[in-house]
Amino acid sequence: STEPSAAPGESASPSSSSEPSASPDTTKKTLKLKLTVPKTKKKLTIKSDKKAKLVIKFSKKVYYKDGKKYKKVKKITIKAAKNKKGKIVIKFKKKLKKGFKITVTSSLSGAKKSSKLTIKK
């Protein structure tokens, strides 16, 4: 009989303690992350926060343009120093096929946001 009475007391105290912990979360910056692929399907545009680290994962290995050469990878990591303006464009060698999945994770000063995109046509 003491456990049921203790459970409501415990649930009441975390709710009161969660309110102060919620206030620092509201002061935390929410990250922006938007993925777009044009009709040509040969490039991916990522708009994120300036100086955010980006990790881009693909469902299959893909050739992307790195400088003048193409590299075949399944994952690309873009360091915060390279993401100065918050806009990254990745160009591919071939068109992305239907069902191809892209996952992008953005992280900036402890906060993380993830976004997924699937090629539909």
MMTF fields as JSON, N, C-alpha, C and O atoms, coordinates in Angstrom:
{
  "mmtfVersion": "1.0.0",
  "mmtfProducer": "UNKNOWN",
  "numBonds": 483,
  "numAtoms": 484,
  "numGroups": 121,
  "numChains": 1,
  "numModels": 1,
  "chainsPerModel": [1],
  "groupsPerChain": [121],
  "chainIdList": ["A"],
  "bondAtomList": [4, 2, 8, 6, 12, 10, 16, 14, 20, 18, 24, 22, 28, 26, 32, 30, 36, 34, 40, 38, 44, 42, 48, 46, 52, 50, 56, 54, 60, 58, 64, 62, 68, 66, 72, 70, 76, 74, 80, 78, 84, 82, 88, 86, 92, 90, 96, 94, 100, 98, 104, 102, 108, 106, 112, 110, 116, 114, 120, 118, 124, 122, 128, 126, 132, 130, 136, 134, 140, 138, 144, 142, 148, 146, 152, 150, 156, 154, 160, 158, 164, 162, 168, 166, 172, 170, 176, 174, 180, 178, 184, 182, 188, 186, 192, 190, 196, 194, 200, 198, 204, 202, 208, 206, 212, 210, 216, 214, 220, 218, 224, 222, 228, 226, 232, 230, 236, 234, 240, 238, 244, 242, 248, 246, 252, 250, 256, 254, 260, 258, 264, 262, 268, 266, 272, 270, 276, 274, 280, 278, 284, 282, 288, 286, 292, 290, 296, 294, 300, 298, 304, 302, 308, 306, 312, 310, 316, 314, 320, 318, 324, 322, 328, 326, 332, 330, 336, 334, 340, 338, 344, 342, 348, 346, 352, 350, 356, 354, 360, 358, 364, 362, 368, 366, 372, 370, 376, 374, 380, 378, 384, 382, 388, 386, 392, 390, 396, 394, 400, 398, 404, 402, 408, 406, 412, 410, 416, 414, 420, 418, 424, 422, 428, 426, 432, 430, 436, 434, 440, 438, 444, 442, 448, 446, 452, 450, 456, 454, 460, 458, 464, 462, 468, 466, 472, 470, 476, 474, 480, 478],
  "bondOrderList": [1, 1, 1, 1, 1, 1, 1, 1, 1, 1, 1, 1, 1, 1, 1, 1, 1, 1, 1, 1, 1, 1, 1, 1, 1, 1, 1, 1, 1, 1, 1, 1, 1, 1, 1, 1, 1, 1, 1, 1, 1, 1, 1, 1, 1, 1, 1, 1, 1, 1, 1, 1, 1, 1, 1, 1, 1, 1, 1, 1, 1, 1, 1, 1, 1, 1, 1, 1, 1, 1, 1, 1, 1, 1, 1, 1, 1, 1, 1, 1, 1, 1, 1, 1, 1, 1, 1, 1, 1, 1, 1, 1, 1, 1, 1, 1, 1, 1, 1, 1, 1, 1, 1, 1, 1, 1, 1, 1, 1, 1, 1, 1, 1, 1, 1, 1, 1, 1, 1, 1],
  "groupList": [{"groupName": "SER", "atomNameList": ["N", "CA", "C", "O"], "elementList": ["N", "C", "C", "O"], "formalChargeList": [0, 0, 0, 0], "bondAtomList": [1, 0, 2, 1, 3, 2], "bondOrderList": [1, 1, 2], "singleLetterCode": "S", "chemCompType": "L-PEPTIDE LINKING"}, {"groupName": "THR", "atomNameList": ["N", "CA", "C", "O"], "elementList": ["N", "C", "C", "O"], "formalChargeList": [0, 0, 0, 0], "bondAtomList": [1, 0, 2, 1, 3, 2], "bondOrderList": [1, 1, 2], "singleLetterCode": "T", "chemCompType": "L-PEPTIDE LINKING"}, {"groupName": "GLU", "atomNameList": ["N", "CA", "C", "O"], "elementList": ["N", "C", "C", "O"], "formalChargeList": [0, 0, 0, 0], "bondAtomList": [1, 0, 2, 1, 3, 2], "bondOrderList": [1, 1, 2], "singleLetterCode": "E", "chemCompType": "L-PEPTIDE LINKING"}, {"groupName": "PRO", "atomNameList": ["N", "CA", "C", "O"], "elementList": ["N", "C", "C", "O"], "formalChargeList": [0, 0, 0, 0], "bondAtomList": [1, 0, 2, 1, 3, 2], "bondOrderList": [1, 1, 2], "singleLetterCode": "P", "chemCompType": "L-PEPTIDE LINKING"}, {"groupName": "ALA", "atomNameList": ["N", "CA", "C", "O"], "elementList": ["N", "C", "C", "O"], "formalChargeList": [0, 0, 0, 0], "bondAtomList": [1, 0, 2, 1, 3, 2], "bondOrderList": [1, 1, 2], "singleLetterCode": "A", "chemCompType": "L-PEPTIDE LINKING"}, {"groupName": "GLY", "atomNameList": ["N", "CA", "C", "O"], "elementList": ["N", "C", "C", "O"], "formalChargeList": [0, 0, 0, 0], "bondAtomList": [1, 0, 2, 1, 3, 2], "bondOrderList": [1, 1, 2], "singleLetterCode": "G", "chemCompType": "PEPTIDE LINKING"}, {"groupName": "ASP", "atomNameList": ["N", "CA", "C", "O"], "elementList": ["N", "C", "C", "O"], "formalChargeList": [0, 0, 0, 0], "bondAtomList": [1, 0, 2, 1, 3, 2], "bondOrderList": [1, 1, 2], "singleLetterCode": "D", "chemCompType": "L-PEPTIDE LINKING"}, {"groupName": "LYS", "atomNameList": ["N", "CA", "C", "O"], "elementList": ["N", "C", "C", "O"], "formalChargeList": [0, 0, 0, 0], "bondAtomList": [1, 0, 2, 1, 3, 2], "bondOrderList": [1, 1, 2], "singleLetterCode": "K", "chemCompType": "L-PEPTIDE LINKING"}, {"groupName": "LEU", "atomNameList": ["N", "CA", "C", "O"], "elementList": ["N", "C", "C", "O"], "formalChargeList": [0, 0, 0, 0], "bondAtomList": [1, 0, 2, 1, 3, 2], "bondOrderList": [1, 1, 2], "singleLetterCode": "L", "chemCompType": "L-PEPTIDE LINKING"}, {"groupName": "VAL", "atomNameList": ["N", "CA", "C", "O"], "elementList": ["N", "C", "C", "O"], "formalChargeList": [0, 0, 0, 0], "bondAtomList": [1, 0, 2, 1, 3, 2], "bondOrderList": [1, 1, 2], "singleLetterCode": "V", "chemCompType": "L-PEPTIDE LINKING"}, {"groupName": "ILE", "atomNameList": ["N", "CA", "C", "O"], "elementList": ["N", "C", "C", "O"], "formalChargeList": [0, 0, 0, 0], "bondAtomList": [1, 0, 2, 1, 3, 2], "bondOrderList": [1, 1, 2], "singleLetterCode": "I", "chemCompType": "L-PEPTIDE LINKING"}, {"groupName": "PHE", "atomNameList": ["N", "CA", "C", "O"], "elementList": ["N", "C", "C", "O"], "formalChargeList": [0, 0, 0, 0], "bondAtomList": [1, 0, 2, 1, 3, 2], "bondOrderList": [1, 1, 2], "singleLetterCode": "F", "chemCompType": "L-PEPTIDE LINKING"}, {"groupName": "TYR", "atomNameList": ["N", "CA", "C", "O"], "elementList": ["N", "C", "C", "O"], "formalChargeList": [0, 0, 0, 0], "bondAtomList": [1, 0, 2, 1, 3, 2], "bondOrderList": [1, 1, 2], "singleLetterCode": "Y", "chemCompType": "L-PEPTIDE LINKING"}, {"groupName": "ASN", "atomNameList": ["N", "CA", "C", "O"], "elementList": ["N", "C", "C", "O"], "formalChargeList": [0, 0, 0, 0], "bondAtomList": [1, 0, 2, 1, 3, 2], "bondOrderList": [1, 1, 2], "singleLetterCode": "N", "chemCompType": "L-PEPTIDE LINKING"}],
  "groupTypeList": [0, 1, 2, 3, 0, 4, 4, 3, 5, 2, 0, 4, 0, 3, 0, 0, 0, 0, 2, 3, 0, 4, 0, 3, 6, 1, 1, 7, 7, 1, 8, 7, 8, 7, 8, 1, 9, 3, 7, 1, 7, 7, 7, 8, 1, 10, 7, 0, 6, 7, 7, 4, 7, 8, 9, 10, 7, 11, 0, 7, 7, 9, 12, 12, 7, 6, 5, 7, 7, 12, 7, 7, 9, 7, 7, 10, 1, 10, 7, 4, 4, 7, 13, 7, 7, 5, 7, 10, 9, 10, 7, 11, 7, 7, 7, 8, 7, 7, 5, 11, 7, 10, 1, 9, 1, 0, 0, 8, 0, 5, 4, 7, 7, 0, 0, 7, 8, 1, 10, 7, 7],
  "groupIdList": [1, 2, 3, 4, 5, 6, 7, 8, 9, 10, 11, 12, 13, 14, 15, 16, 17, 18, 19, 20, 21, 22, 23, 24, 25, 26, 27, 28, 29, 30, 31, 32, 33, 34, 35, 36, 37, 38, 39, 40, 41, 42, 43, 44, 45, 46, 47, 48, 49, 50, 51, 52, 53, 54, 55, 56, 57, 58, 59, 60, 61, 62, 63, 64, 65, 66, 67, 68, 69, 70, 71, 72, 73, 74, 75, 76, 77, 78, 79, 80, 81, 82, 83, 84, 85, 86, 87, 88, 89, 90, 91, 92, 93, 94, 95, 96, 97, 98, 99, 100, 101, 102, 103, 104, 105, 106, 107, 108, 109, 110, 111, 112, 113, 114, 115, 116, 117, 118, 119, 120, 121],
  "secStructList": [7, 2, 2, 2, 2, 2, 2, 2, 2, 2, 2, 2, 2, 2, 2, 2, 2, 2, 2, 2, 2, 2, 2, 2, 2, 2, 2, 1, 7, 7, 7, 7, 3, 3, 3, 3, 7, 7, 6, 6, 7, 1, 3, 3, 3, 3, 3, 3, 7, 6, 6, 7, 3, 3, 3, 3, 3, 3, 3, 3, 3, 3, 3, 3, 3, 3, 6, 6, 3, 3, 3, 3, 3, 3, 3, 3, 3, 3, 7, 4, 4, 4, 7, 1, 1, 1, 3, 3, 3, 3, 3, 5, 1, 1, 7, 7, 7, 6, 6, 7, 3, 3, 3, 3, 3, 3, 3, 3, 6, 6, 3, 3, 3, 3, 3, 3, 3, 3, 7, 7, 7],
  "xCoordList": [0.827, 0.0, 0.863, 0.402, 2.121, 2.995, 3.505, 3.746, 3.672, 4.187, 3.237, 3.69, 1.923, 1.039, 0.997, 0.93, 1.037, 1.012, 2.34, 2.377, 3.437, 4.746, 4.866, 5.513, 4.249, 4.346, 3.76, 4.4, 2.543, 2.049, 2.928, 3.12, 3.461, 4.36, 5.616, 6.113, 6.129, 7.314, 7.016, 7.822, 5.848, 5.515, 5.273, 5.507, 4.804, 4.559, 5.878, 6.017, 6.847, 8.114, 8.912, 9.511, 8.962, 9.674, 8.994, 9.672, 7.652, 6.995, 7.369, 7.54, 7.495, 7.896, 9.375, 9.768, 10.192, 11.604, 11.816, 12.82, 10.87, 11.033, 10.759, 11.285, 9.945, 9.674, 10.941, 11.201, 11.75, 13.005, 13.952, 14.661, 13.976, 14.86, 14.333, 15.096, 13.013, 12.434, 12.807, 12.936, 12.982, 13.313, 14.697, 14.832, 15.736, 17.002, 16.85, 17.51, 15.973, 15.755, 15.133, 15.44, 14.262, 13.629, 14.635, 14.503, 15.648, 16.674, 17.639, 18.31, 17.711, 18.571, 18.086, 16.883, 19.015, 18.67, 18.185, 18.81, 17.08, 16.632, 17.343, 17.466, 17.801, 18.583, 17.69, 16.607, 18.168, 17.48, 18.11, 19.321, 17.273, 17.794, 16.77, 15.667, 17.133, 16.214, 16.974, 18.051, 16.392, 17.009, 16.165, 14.939, 16.815, 16.091, 16.89, 18.114, 16.154, 16.74, 15.924, 14.715, 16.557, 15.796, 15.344, 15.715, 14.542, 14.002, 15.094, 14.9, 16.233, 17.327, 17.902, 18.492, 17.737, 18.191, 19.694, 20.171, 20.431, 21.882, 22.599, 23.828, 21.831, 22.472, 21.544, 20.326, 22.149, 21.441, 21.834, 23.019, 20.833, 21.098, 20.666, 19.546, 21.568, 21.285, 21.416, 22.464, 20.342, 20.388, 20.341, 19.402, 21.361, 21.458, 21.957, 22.107, 22.208, 22.781, 24.238, 24.925, 24.694, 26.097, 26.989, 26.675, 28.087, 29.099, 28.576, 29.088, 27.562, 27.071, 27.783, 28.036, 28.102, 28.722, 27.616, 26.576, 27.829, 26.829, 27.372, 28.523, 26.525, 26.861, 25.764, 24.596, 26.148, 25.188, 25.408, 26.512, 24.332, 24.414, 23.479, 22.366, 23.946, 23.168, 22.818, 23.535, 21.706, 21.293, 22.212, 22.376, 22.816, 23.786, 24.994, 24.937, 26.087, 27.264, 26.958, 26.265, 27.485, 27.175, 28.452, 29.325, 28.541, 29.648, 29.253, 28.231, 30.072, 29.805, 31.055, 32.172, 30.856, 31.97, 32.677, 32.077, 33.952, 34.777, 35.917, 36.915, 35.766, 36.729, 36.523, 35.454, 37.531, 37.396, 37.123, 36.703, 37.359, 37.189, 35.908, 35.338, 35.47, 34.312, 34.796, 35.729, 34.168, 34.499, 33.287, 32.156, 33.514, 32.426, 32.358, 33.278, 31.255, 31.112, 29.685, 28.758, 29.534, 28.202, 27.9, 26.749, 28.944, 28.779, 29.722, 30.894, 29.207, 30.022, 29.913, 28.816, 31.062, 31.075, 31.595, 32.676, 30.821, 31.23, 31.527, 30.65, 32.759, 33.188, 32.568, 32.173, 32.492, 31.887, 32.613, 31.981, 33.929, 34.719, 34.378, 34.493, 33.957, 33.598, 32.172, 31.824, 31.356, 29.958, 29.805, 29.081, 30.487, 30.497, 29.186, 28.729, 28.57, 27.356, 26.075, 24.992, 26.18, 25.001, 24.299, 23.199, 24.916, 24.33, 25.388, 26.478, 25.042, 25.956, 25.267, 24.101, 25.991, 25.468, 26.381, 27.592, 25.78, 26.539, 26.081, 24.895, 27.045, 26.729, 27.074, 28.117, 26.168, 26.349, 26.704, 26.407, 27.348, 27.752, 26.545, 26.41, 25.656, 24.467, 23.221, 23.286, 22.075, 20.803, 20.502, 20.829, 19.881, 19.468, 18.207, 17.283, 18.177, 17.048, 15.922, 16.112, 14.74, 13.566, 13.843, 14.409, 13.447, 13.662, 14.983, 15.233, 15.835, 17.129, 16.887, 16.111, 17.55, 17.329, 18.557, 19.689, 18.307, 19.371, 19.009, 17.887, 19.955, 19.76, 20.838, 22.024, 20.429, 21.382, 21.212, 20.101, 22.339, 22.336, 23.181, 24.341, 22.587, 23.262, 23.521, 22.64, 24.716, 24.999, 25.754, 26.69, 25.316, 25.922, 25.846, 24.755, 26.983, 27.116, 26.193, 25.42, 26.281, 25.534, 24.139, 23.601, 23.538, 22.191, 22.302, 23.212, 21.361, 21.371, 20.011, 18.984, 20.006, 18.755, 19.023, 20.056, 18.073, 18.22, 17.046, 15.924, 17.313, 16.275, 16.495, 17.63, 15.377, 15.464, 14.753, 13.797, 15.244, 14.643, 14.683, 15.702, 13.581, 13.518, 13.13, 12.181, 13.85, 13.544, 12.274, 12.213, 11.266, 9.963, 9.729, 9.069, 10.246, 9.981, 11.23, 11.183],
  "yCoordList": [-1.199, 0.0, 1.251, 2.317, 1.14, 2.318, 2.628, 3.79, 1.603, 1.842, 2.669, 3.617, 2.353, 3.185, 4.635, 5.546, 4.858, 6.244, 6.946, 8.16, 6.167, 6.756, 7.097, 8.082, 6.288, 6.527, 7.871, 8.592, 8.25, 9.581, 10.688, 11.717, 10.482, 11.486, 11.634, 12.742, 10.505, 10.555, 11.2, 11.972, 10.882, 11.454, 12.95, 13.686, 13.412, 14.843, 15.593, 16.696, 15.01, 15.713, 15.804, 16.852, 14.761, 14.941, 15.972, 16.676, 16.064, 17.049, 18.457, 19.346, 18.663, 19.983, 20.223, 21.356, 19.173, 19.334, 19.395, 19.94, 18.834, 18.883, 20.283, 20.655, 21.068, 22.442, 23.289, 23.978, 23.271, 24.034, 23.503, 24.284, 22.162, 21.612, 21.933, 21.956, 22.183, 22.532, 23.955, 24.253, 24.836, 26.218, 26.35, 27.149, 25.608, 25.675, 25.13, 25.613, 24.11, 23.562, 24.601, 24.628, 25.456, 26.478, 27.55, 28.172, 27.773, 28.743, 28.153, 28.893, 26.819, 26.163, 26.46, 26.495, 26.671, 26.996, 25.759, 24.701, 25.891, 24.783, 24.898, 25.989, 23.788, 23.78, 23.783, 23.2, 24.453, 24.444, 23.346, 23.132, 22.656, 21.635, 21.388, 20.916, 21.708, 21.522, 20.874, 21.329, 19.797, 19.066, 19.267, 19.163, 19.552, 19.664, 19.008, 19.117, 18.317, 17.713, 18.218, 17.992, 18.903, 19.403, 18.27, 17.115, 18.606, 17.587, 16.828, 15.671, 17.467, 16.788, 15.642, 14.715, 15.694, 14.667, 14.438, 13.368, 15.431, 15.269, 16.055, 16.056, 16.73, 17.41, 17.469, 17.34, 17.665, 17.759, 19.08, 19.386, 19.864, 21.127, 20.983, 20.562, 21.336, 21.264, 22.669, 23.306, 23.141, 24.427, 24.144, 23.521, 24.607, 24.353, 25.611, 26.663, 25.483, 26.596, 26.788, 25.837, 28.027, 28.308, 27.585, 27.511, 27.063, 26.374, 25.131, 24.77, 24.482, 23.218, 22.071, 22.124, 21.042, 19.845, 19.007, 18.787, 18.541, 17.744, 16.361, 16.208, 15.346, 13.975, 13.513, 13.435, 13.206, 12.793, 11.319, 10.902, 10.521, 9.079, 8.736, 9.255, 7.857, 7.421, 5.948, 5.198, 5.526, 4.128, 3.225, 2.054, 3.748, 3.006, 3.891, 5.103, 3.281, 4.082, 4.956, 4.538, 6.182, 7.159, 7.92, 8.13, 8.328, 9.164, 10.622, 11.063, 11.38, 12.806, 13.585, 13.078, 14.823, 15.641, 16.281, 17.032, 15.975, 16.545, 17.284, 16.677, 18.595, 19.366, 19.097, 19.393, 18.538, 18.23, 16.747, 16.364, 15.907, 14.463, 13.983, 14.669, 12.793, 12.162, 11.093, 10.35, 11.013, 10.005, 9.127, 9.613, 7.83, 6.895, 6.65, 6.081, 7.088, 6.984, 6.627, 6.721, 6.219, 5.987, 7.022, 7.189, 7.716, 8.707, 9.881, 9.69, 11.089, 12.3, 13.065, 13.26, 13.498, 14.343, 15.711, 15.833, 16.737, 18.109, 18.794, 18.935, 19.213, 19.838, 21.223, 21.847, 21.686, 22.985, 24.126, 25.093, 24.019, 25.071, 25.199, 26.286, 24.096, 24.118, 24.631, 25.019, 24.632, 25.05, 26.484, 26.729, 27.418, 28.804, 29.53, 30.292, 29.302, 30.039, 29.288, 29.873, 28.005, 27.228, 26.623, 26.089, 26.695, 26.087, 25.209, 25.669, 23.939, 22.97, 22.373, 21.984, 22.303, 21.667, 20.5, 20.665, 19.309, 18.115, 17.68, 17.441, 17.579, 17.196, 15.729, 15.25, 15.019, 13.594, 13.343, 14.155, 12.199, 11.818, 11.357, 11.699, 10.568, 10.05, 10.529, 10.97, 10.434, 10.789, 9.843, 8.658, 10.367, 9.53, 8.775, 9.355, 7.487, 6.656, 6.675, 7.083, 6.222, 6.146, 5.218, 4.138, 5.641, 4.835, 5.094, 4.541, 5.927, 6.258, 7.096, 8.051, 6.738, 7.427, 8.203, 7.738, 9.402, 10.266, 10.672, 11.108, 10.529, 10.96, 11.97, 11.708, 13.126, 14.164, 14.463, 14.692, 14.457, 14.808, 16.056, 16.104, 17.061, 18.32, 18.428, 18.114, 18.867, 19.059, 20.359, 20.682, 21.097, 22.391, 22.599, 22.655, 22.713, 22.944, 22.059, 22.555, 20.754, 19.794, 19.467, 18.412, 20.344, 20.092, 19.321, 19.559, 18.38, 17.581, 17.608, 17.679, 17.551, 17.424, 16.526, 16.635, 15.637, 14.706, 14.864, 15.136, 14.691, 14.799, 13.741, 13.45, 13.155, 12.098, 12.54, 13.315, 12.024, 12.326, 11.06, 10.371, 10.755, 9.611, 10.113, 10.885, 9.682, 10.071, 9.333, 8.106, 10.075, 9.463, 9.129, 8.132, 9.93, 9.66, 9.254, 8.989],
  "zCoordList": [0.0, 0.0, 0.0, -0.408, 0.455, 0.451, -0.953, -1.278, -1.789, -3.143, -4.005, -4.647, -4.052, -4.869, -4.407, -5.233, -3.089, -2.614, -2.909, -3.11, -2.933, -3.226, -4.706, -5.062, -5.576, -7.017, -7.429, -8.194, -6.946, -7.301, -6.747, -7.395, -5.555, -4.977, -5.822, -6.022, -6.319, -7.165, -8.502, -9.022, -9.063, -10.368, -10.26, -11.218, -9.094, -8.905, -8.772, -9.3, -8.073, -7.899, -9.2, -9.44, -10.072, -11.335, -12.246, -12.994, -12.187, -13.044, -12.604, -13.438, -11.298, -10.824, -11.154, -11.436, -11.121, -11.438, -12.957, -13.417, -13.745, -15.201, -15.731, -16.781, -15.025, -15.475, -15.468, -16.454, -14.393, -14.458, -15.528, -16.164, -15.74, -16.765, -18.161, -19.127, -18.266, -19.563, -19.955, -21.143, -18.979, -19.299, -19.955, -20.882, -19.524, -20.273, -21.692, -22.612, -21.882, -23.214, -24.139, -25.331, -23.605, -24.438, -24.829, -25.883, -23.98, -24.333, -25.357, -26.075, -25.428, -26.407, -27.813, -28.071, -28.709, -30.085, -30.829, -30.756, -31.538, -32.382, -33.72, -34.276, -34.222, -35.45, -36.677, -36.681, -37.72, -39.015, -39.863, -39.824, -40.627, -41.534, -42.622, -42.347, -43.867, -44.991, -46.141, -46.526, -46.687, -47.792, -49.044, -48.993, -50.164, -51.433, -52.542, -52.607, -53.421, -54.624, -55.8, -55.843, -56.769, -57.92, -58.837, -58.634, -59.844, -60.76, -61.506, -61.877, -61.728, -62.429, -61.6, -62.155, -60.282, -59.334, -59.365, -58.988, -59.809, -59.851, -58.761, -58.704, -57.888, -56.766, -55.562, -55.682, -54.41, -53.141, -52.502, -52.371, -52.103, -51.422, -49.971, -49.681, -49.067, -47.635, -47.058, -47.172, -46.438, -45.747, -44.256, -43.76, -43.545, -42.109, -41.417, -42.038, -40.14, -39.391, -39.795, -40.169, -39.715, -40.026, -39.024, -37.836, -39.509, -38.709, -37.98, -36.921, -38.546, -37.982, -38.679, -39.883, -37.921, -38.501, -39.133, -38.512, -40.358, -41.066, -41.372, -41.782, -41.168, -41.555, -42.503, -42.123, -43.747, -44.773, -45.059, -45.41, -44.903, -45.158, -46.309, -46.4, -47.183, -48.338, -48.197, -47.535, -48.826, -48.745, -49.554, -49.213, -50.624, -51.432, -51.673, -51.471, -52.106, -52.431, -53.629, -54.557, -53.604, -54.634, -54.996, -54.154, -56.269, -56.708, -56.526, -57.051, -55.772, -55.627, -55.992, -55.886, -56.421, -56.885, -55.701, -54.932, -55.568, -54.515, -55.195, -55.583, -55.34, -56.108, -57.587, -58.12, -58.268, -59.695, -59.936, -61.028, -58.92, -59.085, -58.415, -57.566, -58.812, -58.185, -57.216, -57.523, -56.052, -55.053, -54.815, -54.814, -54.611, -54.345, -52.836, -52.248, -52.217, -50.767, -50.378, -51.183, -49.132, -48.573, -47.487, -47.084, -47.014, -45.953, -46.189, -46.512, -46.026, -46.16, -44.843, -44.318, -44.315, -43.126, -43.523, -44.099, -43.212, -43.515, -42.192, -41.34, -42.033, -40.79, -40.648, -41.633, -39.418, -39.115, -39.826, -40.251, -39.958, -40.608, -42.091, -42.659, -42.726, -44.151, -44.381, -45.497, -43.339, -43.451, -42.935, -41.97, -43.582, -43.101, -43.35, -42.498, -44.515, -44.877, -44.546, -44.583, -44.224, -43.878, -45.075, -44.936, -46.259, -47.453, -48.112, -48.454, -48.279, -48.889, -50.107, -50.04, -51.223, -52.435, -52.778, -52.921, -52.91, -53.268, -54.651, -54.879, -55.58, -56.955, -57.159, -56.714, -57.847, -58.094, -59.551, -60.428, -59.796, -61.149, -61.96, -63.134, -61.316, -61.994, -61.263, -60.116, -61.956, -61.332, -60.179, -60.238, -59.136, -58.018, -58.424, -58.995, -58.129, -58.556, -57.529, -56.383, -57.964, -57.102, -55.923, -56.094, -54.74, -53.544, -52.848, -51.777, -53.435, -52.839, -51.579, -51.606, -50.485, -49.218, -48.788, -48.918, -48.271, -47.773, -46.345, -46.088, -45.419, -44.039, -43.703, -43.899, -43.197, -42.82, -41.335, -40.855, -40.615, -39.204, -39.021, -39.432, -38.401, -38.145, -36.655, -35.855, -36.264, -34.845, -34.648, -35.379, -33.631, -33.321, -31.819, -31.252, -31.181, -29.738, -28.899, -28.079, -29.112, -28.303, -28.801, -28.464, -29.594, -30.123, -31.424, -32.217, -31.648, -32.871, -33.53, -32.855, -34.862, -35.601, -36.799, -37.459, -37.067, -38.176, -39.121, -38.695, -40.413, -41.42, -42.48, -42.858, -42.967, -43.982, -45.241, -45.198, -46.381, -47.679, -48.526, -48.572, -49.192, -50.092, -51.477, -51.611, -52.503, -53.876, -54.294, -54.216, -54.736, -55.013, -56.485, -56.78, -57.417, -58.826, -59.557, -60.758]
}
